[in-house]
Structure formats: structure tokens, C-alpha cells
Amino acid sequence: MGNCLGRNSTSNSDLRTDFSGGNVHVILSRENWDQKISEAAKEGKIVVANFSASWCGPCRMMAPVYTQLSLNNPHFVFLTVDVDDLMDLSSSWNIPATPTFFFLKDGQQIDKLVGANKPELERKMLALAESFERSM
């Protein structure tokens, strides 16, 4: 378990986290974020938003876990935001450390997890999936 605090001024585009092979939407703009949040709300889906950084070791460690969760939970919308690429969006969510995972329903925060805690992320996902199933 771990998290990264602060910003690394030596961010390198070669360090981009790989979410290929999953159902993770990489958010590249505020407009893209707003669109995905709106689409999820219209479809009644929960959004799992991963705020991370390319230089953050714990973030990179969690990427394959997050990708697998996206494949196992198609009834959720998985987003990832690089805090260095979208500083204004990240600042509006008051990210204390990376990775930070937000769980959103209708654009509103319903839960949050700070840090690279795989068992806790999986536990929260399971609880939300069960809640989702009961509401159907």
C-alpha cells in the first residue's frame, strides 16, 4: 500500500500508465470528463474515477488492478485522470495524494479511497456492485 504526495517536476511521457486491454476511459480534457459523467448519469451507472500520476510508483502498480476491475465490472464507468495533465480538474476534487479513487453516482461523490490499497479497492467495488444489483 502506498501513495504519492506532491508533484514530480520530471514527469516523462514515456512513463504513461498503460490501461490498454481494459474498459478504462483516459480523460484528456474537462469537456471529456463532463461528457463521461453525464453519460454515466443518464445510464444510471456508477463512475469510478482514478486520479493518478505517470511518475507515481503506487499508481503504476494499481493500473493492472484497475484495468482488471474495469473488465470484471462492465456496469460501472471507469475513468482515469492524470493529475499533472489536468491540474484544474484535479484541484477541483482536492486530491490529497495519488492514487485517489472516487466513486460517483449522478456526478456526486458516494465514496473515496486514497492510496494504492488493492484489497480495499476490491472491497469497495464489491459492495457497490452488490448495491447496484439490489437496485435493479
N, C-alpha and C positions, 0 to 999 in steps of 0.2 A: 504494500500500500504506500502511496506517496502522492505528492502533488508538487507543483512548481509555483513559486511565488515570484512576482516581479516580471520584468521583461528582459529578454536577451537581445542586445543590440546587434548580435552577429547572426541574425536569422538567415538561413540559407535555403534557397528554393529547392535544392537537392534533398532537403530533409522533409519534404512534403509527406504527410502521412497518407498511406495508401488504404483507401476504403473500397477498392475495386472488388468485384465479386459479391458485393452485398447490396442492400437496399438503402444505402445511406446517401442523402442528398447533400452535397457540398454547397454551402451557401456562400455566394460570391458578392452579394450586394444586399442592401437594406430592402430594396424592392423584391428581390428573390425571397428573402426571409418573410416579408409581409404576404407574398403570394402563397408560399407553402403553409403558413399559419392559417390563412383564410381558407385554403383548400381543405386542410385537415378539419377545420371547424365545420365546414359545410358537409363533410363526410362523417362527422361525429367521431373522428379519430383523435387519440391522444398523441401528442408530439413529444418525442424525446430529443432534446437539444443538447449536443455535446460542444461545450466551449473549450477549445484546446489550443495548443501552440505547437508548431512544427519542431521547435527546438526542445520541447519538454519530453524527457525520457518516459515518465509515467503515462503521458498522453499517447506516446507511440506504443507503449506496452498494452494500453487498453484498446487500441484501434482494432485488432483482430477480434477481440471480445465483443466490441460494439458492432462490428460487421456481422458476426455470427448472430447476435441478438436481433439484428435487423432482418436476417433471413428466417429466424425462428418465430418472429412476431410480425407478420405482414399486416396485422390490423392496427399497427402503430405507424407513425411517420417519424423517421429518423433523420435528423439534421445534424450537421457539424459546421461549426464556425471557428475559423482561425482568429484568435483574439488580436493578433497583430495585423491581419488583413482588414478586419472590420472593427477597428477600435471604438468607433462611435456606438455601434450596436452593442459591443461587449460592455462598454462603460454604462450603457443604459440598464444592463442587467446586473451591475455591481458584482463582477466576477472576483471573488477573493483569491482564487488560485486556480491553476489548471491541472487536470481537467475538472470542470464543473458540469454536471448533468442536471438539466431542468426537465421536469415533466409538466406539460401544459395541456389544459383542456379548454377549448374555446379561447385560446390565446392567453389564458390566465394560469399562473403557476399553481400546481397542486402538490408538488413535491420537489425536492432538490437533493443532490448528493455532491459533496465536494471531495475530490481526491480520487485516486486510482484504486478503488475498493471493489474488486470484481465480485466477491460474494454478496456485498450489499447492493450493488447494481443489479445483479441477477435476482436478489430477493425482492427489490422494489418492482422490477419488471414482472415477476411472477404475481405479486399482489395486484398490480394494475391490470394484468391480463385476466386474472380471476374476477376482478371487479367489472372489467369490460364484458366478460362472458355473462355475468349475472344480470347486467343491464340490458342484454339483448332479448 
